[in-house]
Structure formats: structure tokens, C-alpha cells
Amino acid sequence: MMRGFLCLIGLLIAPLAHSAPPAEKVRAKDLYLGEAYFHAAQGSYFDAITRLDTELWQFHRLDDPKLDPLHYQVNQAEFSVGDFELSYRMHQRAGRAVKAVLEGNVDEAIRNEAAWRLARIFMQKNDATSALAAIEKVQGRIPEKIRNEEKLLRANIYLHVGRFPAAINLLQGIKDQKGFEGFATYNLGIALMQSGQEAAGLGELAKAGLINSGDEATLAIRDKANLLLGNRLISANKAAEAKQYLDRVRLTGPFSNKALLSSGWADAAEGQFDRALVPWSILIKRNSTDKAVQEGLLGAPYAYSKLELHGRAAQLYAVALQNFGAELTKLDASLKSIREGKFLQALVRTESKLDRNWVVRLRELPDTPETYYLLELMASNEFQESLQNYFDLEELRQNLAAWTDSLDSFAEIIEIRGRYYDGVLPGIDTRFKALDSQMRLRMEQRQTLHERLQKLLVSPRPDFLETADERVLREQLAQLGEKYRNDTSASGEDARQRIKRLQGVMLWNIRTTYDDRLTRAYRHLHELDADVDRLNTIYRSFVRSRQAATQSYKGYDNQLRALRPRVQDARDKVAKLMARQGNLLEAMAIHELEARRTRLEGYQVQARFALAESYDRANKKQESASK
């Protein structure tokens, strides 16, 4: 129960989001350290931090920490706290632990991995300057498992701070490494282009666009490279060359809609409007909330008008107007839903987040119009950072609510235990006192026997080692001797002689077996010591149990009184932060939707004018044909 109370110390941990992979598996000798590693392996870094913080808090307050199993791994535990905090993206709080690792006498590989983790967190927060300061602390031996990842991260940091030659050298070294071909080659192309080596950069992008892989992320990079090449060539008035790259983009990938749109414009730039209709016809059948699809709805009738099929163009412009009107209606519903707070409710749906593609699934929920247009926004780094913070605040709010209930439960348990033990312990204590008195008496008797045996070693007293039978026999012979002492008859004299012989035999036996008797006495005393030790063990066990019983319901009132206001203060703080973070998310969503609304209204105006023009041209063409 004590550990349950102390876990609430973790209330002071700042609410931030998850990002880094679970900590490396370590065999823990301490049960609670192992529990922390278990939670970290599940991605529950908040639970891992609170439990490990609690364990370390208790460890440093022990009278003899060496008796705690954590003693063997306390340094690993201290590092793991910082590691978990980094994984929870608490780079400011984790900075103390990481600084201790970076400046302390720790293994070089561990120090370098800590610096790499810190740099990665800074990059996720778009703080390239701090990331550069952290990554430059990586010197010497780097763990094999992160060697290439460290180079890729370092190269990305150099790209952000404008150190293009250094980034190019690093990327050229890892572009052939398995699993890094796509990312390194793509970034190398960008670095070369930004450094002024346009031709070389385009060449690397072309290589990235030809990479074969079964990895979805690498395939997405390949599509992105081809799309970038195609759009750049279109901008350079090289539409014919752009087609070969745009045609390489997968029709089912995340960049397929943009590639279809660009492919159509590439054909249109060459005056091949009939060929432009092929990708645009595919595009306009897709989800109408996508920007590329909406633009394609204007592109397809434009191509028909250029082919002088004005009737078909008018039909498609009418379809586009209908779609734009429906989308504007959805936008209005989305904006209204967001302003009513339903957007945040949809984001924290448990059933949605159980799916790895939950962001996509949100758009498919029938009662969530607020998420129709936000897929692209949700995929952005800025929104994801804010969203993860909101998720963590929600998780923390739930934990605090559960802890509040737990405090009430603890108080109830303590009250029930107090009533039970207050009725039971007095009777047990009375019986224990009686048994304790008997035990003390037996211990005194044992000590007396020990002292007597010690004296017999230096001052032999055979009579002290007589058996009970011998004592009885000696008393009987003494009584018989007293009986015949004054008998002067022959029979009396004979009896006295016989008594003396028996007494002599008995005394002879006692004196000649004195050493054996003394040895047996010591052996029996040692056997008694074993029983005494067992008795002492039982005694100490009872004392501990008695203390544990008392400690299970006494001394917690102050802790509970101190924790309740802390929990409530934390709940108030989390509620304010959630409201602030929720407002930020809603503002980002509303800004995105209003920008889409403005663009759709512009598309709508274009479609109306184009529709009228198409009808006019179709009528003129029909009139000319009738003449």
C-alpha cells in the first residue's frame, strides 16, 4: 500500500507527448524497476516514470540502501528515468538526468546514445539549434544499433542549420545502407540542390525515385521524390520530361492524388488535353475532400473545353459546382461542429486510437463531420505535436481522476483495517505477553544450565550429572541406610554392607562416565539451542507481523491529507491546460477549414463562369452546325 501512495509523487511530472521507441530491454533484479521497464516497453512512459521515480525516492531514503535489490542497478535506474522522460518528450526535465550522463563517468556508448536521443527530441520540436548542440556531444564509440540513425539525424540537423557540405558527406556514406537508401538518397538530393548543385541533386532524386523496397515508408519516399522531380520539371517548362517521373508514383500511395493532378497538367502544358483527361478522370472519382481532387474537378472540364467538347465540359462544370456546394455544406457543418467542441471529443475516441490508422478512420465515422477535411492537417508535425500533448493531458486527467478515487478507497481500506485490528490486537497482545513471560523463564533456565556446565569444566561435580533414576536410587539407598543404621543384628550388618556396595557401584558409574555425561549434556544443550533459535525466529516473525499490522492502518492520515490537495491542484492545472491546448487545436482546425472554404468559394466562382462560357460556346456551336 505504501508504494501505491508514493506513486502519486508522479503528479508533478509535466504532461508531454510520446515519440521515442521503448527503452532497451534490461534484465532487472529489482521488482519495481522491472515493472517500470514493462510499462516503458508498452509505450506507457508516464506510468514507467512515476513508478521508477517512486522506487528511487524510497531507495534514497533507506537506512541501508545496500539491502535493497535496486542497489545493484541504481545507476541504470537513474539513467532510465532520463531515458523515459526523453521518450515522453520531457527534454527539459530529462535534461538533468541526461546532463549527468553526458558529463558523468559512464560508458561512452551510453553517453552517445543519450545525446542522440536528446537531439532527436529537439528536432521533433523544430529546435535545430539545440539539436545541433546535443548531437555534437556525440563523440567516440556509437552503439551499432543507432550508428546509421545517428548519421541520418546529424545530416538532417546540418540541413536545417545550413551546413550543406557536411550533410552531403554524411548522406553519401549511408545512402547504400539497407533500410536507409530512400531517406538518405532523397535528403542527399535536397542537400545538393540547396547547396547550388542542381543537376547533381536532381540526379540523386531520380535515384531515390527508382529504389525497390517492400517497406511502405521507403516506397512513400520514392513516390515523394518522383513527385518532386515531376513538379520541378513542370515549373522549368519541361513537362514532357516530367511525365516519366509522375507516372512512377503509385496509384495507391499517399502522393497519388497530387501525382495524378500534376500528370494531367504536364499533358495540358504540352497541349495534349486528351491525354490529360486520363489521369484527371481517375482523380475526380476519388474523395472530394482532397485538394487535388477538387482542383481536378476543374481540370477535367477545362480539358474538354480545350478539345471543343463544350457540352461535356458544361456537364462536368455542373458536377464540379454540385460537389463544391456539397463540400461547402460539409465545411460549414465541420466549422459548427468544431465550435461546439465535438472535434476534441472525436479526437479522444478510444475505439479510433486502437487502430494504427485511426487518423484516417476518424474521417470515416458517420457522426464526425468535424474531421472530414482535417486529414492533411492531422498529418502535419505541428498539429501532431499539439495533438499528442492533448492526448497526454487527457490521459493525465484520467489518471488523476482514478487517483482521486484511489485515495478515497485507501482511506476506506485503512478505516476497515483499523476497526478490525483494534478489536483483534488487544487479545493477541495479552496472549503474547503470557507466552513472552514463559519464554523469558525458559531462556533464563537455559542460561543457568549453560553456566553450570561451564563450571563443571573446571570444577567437576559428578553428582550434578546424575540421571533421574540415579537420583531416585540414591535417595532410596540413603533411606535404607538410615533404616539399618542402628540395627546391630547380623542381618542388619549384612544389609548395611550391601547398601554400601550399591552406593559404591553407583558412585563408580557416575565418576567413570563423567566425561561422557558432560559431553552428552553439551550435545543436548546444543540441541536445545536449535529449538531456542527457532523460537526466536517465531518471536521475531510475530513482532514483524505485529508491526506490519499496525503500519497497515496507522500513519497514513498525514499522507492522505497532503496528497488530496496536490491531486486536486494537479487536476485544476490539467483542466486549464487542456482547455488551452484544446482551443489551440480548434483554432488550427478552424484556420485550415476557413482557408479551404475560401479556396472552394474561388473554385465555385471559376466553375460558374466556366459553366456559363461552356453553355454559351456549346449553343454557338450547335447554332453553327444547324446552319
NORMO-V773935 format. One line per field, one symbol per residue. ss: DSSP state (h for helix, s for strand, l for the rest). phi: phi as a letter, one per 20 degrees, with the letter a starting at -180 (. if undefined). psi: psi as a letter, one per 20 degrees, with the letter a starting at -180 (. if undefined). Layout:
ss = ???
phi = ???
psi = ???
This chain:
ss = lhhhhhhhhhhhllllllllllllllllllhhhhhhhhhhhlllhhhhhhhhhhhhhhhlllllhhhlhhhhhhhhhhhhhhhhhhhlllhhhhhhhhhhhhhllllhhhhhhhhhhhhhhhhhlllhhhhhhhhllllllllhhhhhhhhhhhhhhhhhhllhhhhhhhhhhhllllllhhhhhhhhhhhhhhlllhhhhhhhhhhhlllllllhhhhhhhhhhhhhhhhhhhhlllhhhhhhhhlllllllllhhhhhhhhhhhhhhlllhhhhhhhhhhhlllllllhhhhhhhhhhhhhhhhlllhhhhhhhhhhhhhhhhhhhhhhhhhhhhhhllhhhhhhllhhhhllllhhhhhhhllllhhhlllhhhhllhhhhhhhhhhhhhhhhhhhhhhhhhhhhhhhhhhhhhhhhhhhhhhhhhhhhhhhhhhhhhhhhhhhhhhhhhhhhhhlllhhhhllhhhhhhhhhhhhhhhhhlllllhhhhhhhhhhhhhhhhhhhhhhhlhhhhhhhhhhhhhhhhhhhhhhhhhhhhhhhhhhhhhhlllllhhhhhhhhhhhhhhhhhhhhhhhhhhhhhhhhhhhhhhhhhhhhhhhhhhhhhhhhhhhhhhhhhhhhhhl
phi = .gffffffgffeffecdebffgfffcfeeefffffffffffeneffffffffffffgfgfdffcgfeegfgfcfffffffgffffffemeffffgfffffffdeedggffffffffffffffffeldfffffffffffbnfdggfdffffffffffffffenefgffffffffdfeffndgfffffffffffffenegfffffffffffdfeaeeffffffffffffffffffffemcffffgffffefffdefdffffffffffffffemeffffffffffffeegfeffffffffeffffffffemeffffffffffffffffffffffffffffffenffffffeffffffefdffffgfeffdcffdgddffffefffffgfffffffffffffffffffffffffffffffffffffeefgfffffffffffffffffffffffffffffffdcgcgffdfeffffffffffffffffefdeeffffffffffffffffffffffffdgffffffffffffffffffffffffffffffffffffffbdnegffffffgfffffffffffffffffffffffffffffffffffffffffgfffffffffffffffffffff
psi = hghgghhihjhipqoarqgqrqqqppophpghghhghghhhijmhghgggghggghgggijqhnhiiphihhkhghgghhghghhghjkmhggihgghhhghirmrqhggghhghggghhghhhjkmhghhghghiioqbppphhjghhgggggghghghjjmggggggghhhjijppijgggggghgggggghjimgghghghhhghijppqiphghhhhggggggggghhhghjklhghhghghiipqijrijgghggghgghghhhjjmhhhhhghhhggiiapiipghghhhhhgghgghhhjkmhghggghhgggggghghhhghgghggggghijhghhhhjpghgihphkhgghhhiphkmhijgjjggghiqgghhghghggghggghggghghhghhgggggggggggggghhhghggghghhhghhghghghhhgghggghghghhhhnpnhhijqrghhgghghghhhhhhhjhjojrhhgggghghghgghggghggghhjgggghghghghhhhhhghgghghghghgggghgggggiiiqjigggghhhghgggghggghgghggghghgghgggggghhghggghhghggghgghgghggghgghhhghhh.
